[in-house]
């Protein structure tokens, strides 16, 4: 194992993608995660893209589609030979009717590559009614899919379909047609655009490889990274794995961040922020196809939204983290914890909240209870003022990174755990 990590260290330093030798040395020095077997034997399906469903939104702001086609654009992390999708009505109170669905490689805008167009079916039929509170998986279809490909998933919604289940902050333009079934149309006629992902929560590929789920809040969701750029830190991480690990790099990366999400609490008036992380863990992590790794980067909102002079005790957050660890290990998942980022200057900063953040980070570094550590605080902070983010990484609000900051987070993820797992699977490093 030590020889393999040393070889990886040397190989990584030869690649232009990773330019900071000290940072790389720090990440490879992180504890090695145990190589855990997927419960139930070999993995057949692996998620290549995903988003965490939330909602319902307030009635006054709920979008309703009437006999229209949605063309939802997503970026795959890894490729495969077959694909399937997961559609969700889990936040809905009435049945969701899908009259027709398709998947294709996106060419540009709302247009698709004609040769790649595939009809999707559900249990062998074109239409499906999804009960309130339930998801649905499509049948698999053959579709050669390269790494980092843009996909267009088209859903025809006959009748009236309120978007009560959606991922709100997509940072990706998707499209709504005029009335009609345009699922097989190459250039979708566009009535309007969307900045959210209604109903769609996962795309899987037929590949016997593991999946990594990034679980978190707006920093994982990518706030501050810009639209249509795929520069969230999990996006950078997917590209880093593929550039750096050779045969070990075939790992799906799924982003289950939700802006404003908390570890321990949720709010009935803000359901687009999602149910708390402990509540949504089974749906957003354990139900993800092929999941074997988890990065949990959550907790700063619990501190920020608690009383400024008497914030939530670190002990409560630590108890929540221990639940994440126990539930992940119960399903043979390896879990990496993440320190909470510096936030002095942010609108919710107070000295007392900073004390809670520091206490949480001290425990994360010292306890060794997670299988590995992503030290986002160290990666982002200003050495001259450690309670503040480095200005070069700050999107402007002093909490959310810009693209350079998100790249710094991705570069701080320890790679040794994935090397350990690949060796256990009998793979060789490139």
Secondary structure as the mmCIF struct_conf table of DSSP 4:
data_model
#
loop_
_struct_conf.conf_type_id
_struct_conf.id
_struct_conf.beg_label_comp_id
_struct_conf.beg_label_asym_id
_struct_conf.beg_label_seq_id
_struct_conf.end_label_comp_id
_struct_conf.end_label_asym_id
_struct_conf.end_label_seq_id
HELX_RH_AL_P HELX_RH_AL_P1 UNK A 2 UNK A 13
TURN_TY1_P TURN_TY1_P1 UNK A 14 UNK A 14
TURN_TY1_P TURN_TY1_P2 UNK A 16 UNK A 17
HELX_RH_AL_P HELX_RH_AL_P2 UNK A 21 UNK A 28
TURN_TY1_P TURN_TY1_P3 UNK A 29 UNK A 29
BEND BEND1 UNK A 30 UNK A 30
HELX_LH_PP_P HELX_LH_PP_P1 UNK A 31 UNK A 34
HELX_LH_PP_P HELX_LH_PP_P2 UNK A 36 UNK A 38
TURN_TY1_P TURN_TY1_P4 UNK A 39 UNK A 40
BEND BEND2 UNK A 41 UNK A 42
STRN STRN1 UNK A 45 UNK A 50
STRN STRN2 UNK A 54 UNK A 54
HELX_LH_PP_P HELX_LH_PP_P3 UNK A 56 UNK A 58
HELX_RH_3T_P HELX_RH_3T_P1 UNK A 59 UNK A 61
STRN STRN3 UNK A 64 UNK A 75
BEND BEND3 UNK A 77 UNK A 78
STRN STRN4 UNK A 80 UNK A 88
TURN_TY1_P TURN_TY1_P5 UNK A 90 UNK A 91
BEND BEND4 UNK A 93 UNK A 94
STRN STRN5 UNK A 96 UNK A 98
STRN STRN6 UNK A 100 UNK A 108
TURN_TY1_P TURN_TY1_P6 UNK A 109 UNK A 110
STRN STRN7 UNK A 111 UNK A 112
HELX_RH_3T_P HELX_RH_3T_P2 UNK A 114 UNK A 116
STRN STRN8 UNK A 118 UNK A 120
STRN STRN9 UNK A 122 UNK A 122
TURN_TY1_P TURN_TY1_P7 UNK A 123 UNK A 124
STRN STRN10 UNK A 125 UNK A 125
BEND BEND5 UNK A 126 UNK A 126
STRN STRN11 UNK A 128 UNK A 130
HELX_LH_PP_P HELX_LH_PP_P4 UNK A 131 UNK A 131
TURN_TY1_P TURN_TY1_P8 UNK A 132 UNK A 133
STRN STRN12 UNK A 135 UNK A 137
HELX_LH_PP_P HELX_LH_PP_P5 UNK A 138 UNK A 140
STRN STRN13 UNK A 141 UNK A 145
TURN_TY1_P TURN_TY1_P9 UNK A 147 UNK A 148
STRN STRN14 UNK A 150 UNK A 162
BEND BEND6 UNK A 165 UNK A 165
STRN STRN15 UNK A 166 UNK A 167
BEND BEND7 UNK A 168 UNK A 168
BEND BEND8 UNK A 172 UNK A 172
STRN STRN16 UNK A 174 UNK A 179
BEND BEND9 UNK A 180 UNK A 180
TURN_TY1_P TURN_TY1_P10 UNK A 183 UNK A 184
BEND BEND10 UNK A 186 UNK A 186
STRN STRN17 UNK A 187 UNK A 187
BEND BEND11 UNK A 191 UNK A 191
STRN STRN18 UNK A 192 UNK A 194
BEND BEND12 UNK A 195 UNK A 196
STRN STRN19 UNK A 197 UNK A 198
BEND BEND13 UNK A 199 UNK A 199
STRN STRN20 UNK A 200 UNK A 206
BEND BEND14 UNK A 208 UNK A 208
STRN STRN21 UNK A 211 UNK A 216
BEND BEND15 UNK A 217 UNK A 217
HELX_RH_AL_P HELX_RH_AL_P3 UNK A 218 UNK A 221
TURN_TY1_P TURN_TY1_P11 UNK A 222 UNK A 224
BEND BEND16 UNK A 225 UNK A 225
TURN_TY1_P TURN_TY1_P12 UNK A 227 UNK A 228
BEND BEND17 UNK A 229 UNK A 229
BEND BEND18 UNK A 232 UNK A 232
HELX_RH_AL_P HELX_RH_AL_P4 UNK A 233 UNK A 244
BEND BEND19 UNK A 245 UNK A 245
HELX_RH_3T_P HELX_RH_3T_P3 UNK A 246 UNK A 249
STRN STRN22 UNK A 252 UNK A 257
TURN_TY1_P TURN_TY1_P13 UNK A 259 UNK A 260
BEND BEND20 UNK A 263 UNK A 264
TURN_TY1_P TURN_TY1_P14 UNK A 268 UNK A 269
HELX_RH_3T_P HELX_RH_3T_P4 UNK A 271 UNK A 273
BEND BEND21 UNK A 275 UNK A 275
HELX_RH_AL_P HELX_RH_AL_P5 UNK A 277 UNK A 281
HELX_RH_PI_P HELX_RH_PI_P1 UNK A 282 UNK A 286
TURN_TY1_P TURN_TY1_P15 UNK A 287 UNK A 287
BEND BEND22 UNK A 288 UNK A 288
TURN_TY1_P TURN_TY1_P16 UNK A 289 UNK A 290
STRN STRN23 UNK A 291 UNK A 297
HELX_RH_AL_P HELX_RH_AL_P6 UNK A 300 UNK A 304
TURN_TY1_P TURN_TY1_P17 UNK A 305 UNK A 305
BEND BEND23 UNK A 306 UNK A 306
BEND BEND24 UNK A 308 UNK A 310
HELX_LH_PP_P HELX_LH_PP_P6 UNK A 311 UNK A 313
HELX_RH_AL_P HELX_RH_AL_P7 UNK A 314 UNK A 330
TURN_TY1_P TURN_TY1_P18 UNK A 331 UNK A 332
STRN STRN24 UNK A 334 UNK A 338
HELX_LH_PP_P HELX_LH_PP_P7 UNK A 339 UNK A 342
TURN_TY1_P TURN_TY1_P19 UNK A 344 UNK A 345
BEND BEND25 UNK A 346 UNK A 346
TURN_TY1_P TURN_TY1_P20 UNK A 347 UNK A 348
HELX_RH_AL_P HELX_RH_AL_P8 UNK A 351 UNK A 367
BEND BEND26 UNK A 370 UNK A 371
STRN STRN25 UNK A 372 UNK A 374
HELX_RH_AL_P HELX_RH_AL_P9 UNK A 376 UNK A 380
STRN STRN26 UNK A 381 UNK A 382
TURN_TY1_P TURN_TY1_P21 UNK A 383 UNK A 384
STRN STRN27 UNK A 385 UNK A 389
HELX_RH_3T_P HELX_RH_3T_P5 UNK A 391 UNK A 393
STRN STRN28 UNK A 394 UNK A 394
BEND BEND27 UNK A 396 UNK A 400
STRN STRN29 UNK A 401 UNK A 401
HELX_RH_AL_P HELX_RH_AL_P10 UNK A 403 UNK A 412
BEND BEND28 UNK A 413 UNK A 413
BEND BEND29 UNK A 415 UNK A 415
HELX_RH_AL_P HELX_RH_AL_P11 UNK A 416 UNK A 424
TURN_TY1_P TURN_TY1_P22 UNK A 425 UNK A 426
#
